[in-house]
Amino acid sequence: MPKVLTEDQLQFYRDNGYLAPLDGIDPVTAAAMRDDLDAFAAAQGMSAGDLNMKGHLCFRRSYDITFDDRILDVVEDLIGPNIMAFASRFWIKKSRDGTYVSWHQDSAYFGLDPHELVTVWLALTDATPDMGCMKVIPGSHRGKTYGHEETFHEKNLLARGQAINEIDDSNFDYMALKAGQFSCHHERIVHGSDANDTDGDRIGLGVFFIPTHVKSTIGRRTACLVRGVDEHGHWDADPEPQGRFDNDIIDHIRTASQRYVDPQYVQEADA
């Protein structure tokens, strides 16, 4: 029996690989998170969006959001009651900065087995098509595993600029969101986003959730149990930020990010 989703929503997710929009945090909390991002940039001399993995550990507020019942109730309906936050990233497109995300499948680079990860993309500002909101090819999670070219293009927000070059993208859906809303998408769905052509910034936090039975295929790594119990022990525990910012954790985040970018780590998914 689902906690919050209807049977129609569950079937839509199974068939299409995504759900949007869903109600998440209130606009006040979203604004406070944007303030945290500004304060982090001032203190660290870098954007939290430059960290490719585990961005939610940068702040206590973003860490706490991974335990939010409004989000986890939806995630539980999709992947079950025992849930880990595997990784996360702040996705920041400044006004007219030209950054984009090429068509790709998350499963090709996360190094997970089986492919049951669900991404929650939480909007901290409005995200509309002209702002470069996420777009997906419905049903592509049930299709083939695509090869990806690693372009390392400077405007591509993906860590390796990974891109699917030959794909029929004539049929796609936008996942537009208002600040505080979130979307969910399957690890294997083909998705991307265009440049932000507006005068405002587009900011979101993507959190990658897995059921506890999912394993790492590239060695032992870390994650955080956010709901239920872990009876499998496949993951070491992430550190827990104690204050608004926790400088001691930044090295942990950098190490995880560098490993994700490093080409020596082959993380391609099995077909």
N, C-alpha and C positions, 0 to 999 in steps of 0.2 A: 504494500500500500504506500503510494508516494506521500511524502511529507507536505509538499507545497505545489508541485507541478501537477497538471491535469494529465490524464491518459493521452489526450490529443497532443499536448506539448511533448510528452515523452516519445510518442510515435513520430512527431515532427523531427525531433532530435535524431532519432534512429535513422530516419529516412534522409534527412538533409544535412545533419552534422553540426547544426548550430541552433541557438535560441537567442532572440533579442526582440525588444528590450525587456529587461527585468529590473524591478525596483531594488536598489541597494542602499547606499548610505544617504544621509540627508545633505542638502547643499552646504550647510554650515561646516560639516566635517570635510566635505570635498574642498572647500575654501581653506580650511586649516591645513590640509595636506599640501595645497599649493604654497602656503606660507612656509611649511616645513622644507619644501623643495628649494625655495628662494634662500632660506637660512642655511641649508646644507651647501648650496653653491657658494655662498659668501664665505662659509667657514672652511670648505675644502678646496676652493679654487677650481671646481669642476662640477659638471651637472651630474645628478644622480642617474640621468638617462644614459650616461656614458658607461655605466656598469651593466654588463650584459646579463648577469645572473644574480639572483638573490637581492634585488633592490629593496625588497620589503624589510630587510634587516637594517637598512640605513636609519630608520626612525622607529621609535616606539609606536607611533600612531599607525604606520603602515603594517608593522608586525601584528598589532592587535586586530587589524582589519581581516587578517587571514583566519581569525577565529570568529568572525561575525556570523551570527546565526542566519541572518537574511541571505547571506551568500552560501554558507555551508549547507543549509537545508536544500537548496537547489542542487549543489554538487553531490550531496548524498543521494538524491533521487536519481542522479545520472551514473554514479560509480560505486555507490554503496556506503555503509556507515563508518568504515575505517579509512581515514583520509590523511594524507600527508601533503604539506606544501613543499614541493620539490624545488621550485625556483620562482623567480619573478623578475620583472623589469618595468621601469618607468619608460613609457613611450611618449617622447616629447617632440612635437613638431612646432617650431617657432613660426611666427607669421611669415609666410612667403620665403621660407628658407630653402625650399626645393628638395627637402628630404622626402623619401618614400620608402615603401617596403615592397619588394618584388614578390611575384607569385612563388609560394613555397609551401612545403609541408613541414610542420614542426617535428614530425616523427623521424625525418631524415637526419636530424642533428641532436636529438636529445639523448640518444643512447639508452632507450628503455625497452623492456620486454615484460609483458605484452604491451601493445599500444592502446592503453586505456586512459591516457592522460586527458583531462579536460582543462582548457584555459578559460579563466574568468578575466574579462577585460573590463575594468572598472573606470568609467569616465570621471575625470576630475574637472574637466571643462565639457561643454557641449562638444559633440563629435558628429559632424554632418558630412555629406559627400564632398562639398567644396572645401571642407577643412581637412580632407583626407582621412575620413573614418574608415574602419576596416570593411573589406569586401570579401566575399567568399563565393566559391563555386559549389552550389548545393549538390549534395550527394557524392562529391568527389572523395570523401573519406571511405567510400565503399568500392572505390576503383583501384587503379594500379598505384604502385609506388614509383614516383618520378625520379629521374636523375636530376641533380642540381649542379649548376656551374657555380664555382666560387669566384665571384667577380671582385670582391673587396672594394666595390665602388664607394667613393667617398660620400655620396649622397644617400646610399642605401643604408637604412638603419639596422639591418641584420648584421650580426657579428662578422660573418664571412662574405656578406653580399650574396648569399646563396640564392639562386634564381632558377626557376623552371622556364626554359626558353621556348619550348614547343608545346603549346597547350591551347585548346579551344576555350577562349575566355569570352565567348559571345553571350554566355548565359551566366550572369553573376548577380548576387544580391548585396546591397549595402546594409551594414549594421549600424545605422545611425542611433546615437544615444544622447540623452540629456545628462548634464552633470549629476552624478550620484547613481545613475543607472549602470547596469552591466550587461554584457553578453557572455555567452558560453560557446565554445567551439571545440570539436573533436581534434585530437592530435594529428590525425591524418588528412583533415580537410585542406584543400588548396585555398590559400587566402593571401591577401596582400593589402596595400593601401596606396593611394595617390598622394601627391604633394598637397600641402596646405596653401590654398590660394586666397586666404582671407587675411584680414588685419588683426585677427586674434590668434593666440596660441591654442594648439590642440594637445591636451595632456591626458594620459590614462595610465593606469597601473595594471599590467597583465600578471596574474598569478597562476602558476601551473600546478594543478592538484592531481595526485595519483592515489589509487587504492594501495593499501600497504603491501599487497602481494606483488606489486610490480618491482622488478629488479633493474639495477644498472648493468648495462652490457660493457661498460668501459672502466671497470674497477669500482671499488667501494667509494661512495660519495656521501654527502650529507643531505638531510631533509628534516622537516619539522612535523611531528604528529600534531594535527590540529583538531581531530575529532576521533573518538572511538579508541580502539586498542591496536597495538602493533604486535601481532603474534608471529611475525616472520623474521624481523631483525635484519633486513637487507640494507638498512641505511643507518649511518651514524647521525647523531643529533646536531642540528645547527645551533650555534650560540644564540642566546636570547638577549636582545638589546634592553638595557636597564633604564636609560633615560630618553629624553627627546632625541638626542643623537648619541651614538656610542662609537667613539673613534677606535676602540679596540677591535671592533668587528670589521672595520673597513678592509683590513688586510685579508680577512677570511673571504669577503666578497670579491676582492680583486683577484685572489687566487682562483676562485671558482670561475670568474669571468675570463681570465687568461687561458684556463684550460679549455673553455668552450671555444675560444678563438683559435687556439693553436692547431695548425693543420696536421700535426703529427697524431692527433687523436681522431681516428676514423670513427665516425658515429653514424654512418649511413644505416638506414633501417633495412631490415629484411623485407622481401616482398610478401 
